[in-house]
């Protein structure tokens, strides 16, 4: 068995982080689908591929809300949170003896893989690599499934809030403009915002400063 794990939404200030695992006997079908890192496919192509991947493989997806991320980050780093999630997915989908390829978020690839191995109950071979979603088709598949699920969740949030706030990433000016306006109008950050992110803290602080300066 081959398994791949990747995440989507590690860095956004709005919305959840999604971790996906894909497990199958061979990556032959994935190679035929020409799967690549999710960022190398269009949104339409990702959705098409995700549907096919779910049909041909055992997929496990875990969604961690912005609120839960804020709480968990008081107890651990974001890397440690991912290690726990990766290990939980391995316990749920992998079988003893299989090889699990993971996209390493730590600068220490070997250490990242060894930490996950210590946290899982399964006897598996873990290969952690930077850019694994470009190297191993099974990780590319996980990347696609995670990204499609994350996009679905962001769309739900946009519907709930009644506004298209963009991608939710700090680098997206639409996201930043939305947060600034929401804080100005409501005096607080909107739901589904990662309050522990420096971007969010800075926007709130700047809003308070402007309010005080008005006096």
Secondary structure, 3 states (H helix, E strand, C coil): CEEEEEEECCCCCECCEEEEEEEECCCHHHHHHCCCCHHHCCHHHHHHHHHHHHHHCEEEEEEECHHHHHHHCCCCCHHHHHHHHHHHHHHHHCCCCCEEEEECCCCCHHHHHHHHHHHCCCCCEEEEECCHHHHCHHHHHHHHHHHHHHHHHHHHHHHHHCCCCCCCCCCCHHHHHHHHHHHHHHCCCCCCECCCCHHHHHHHHHHHHHHHHCC
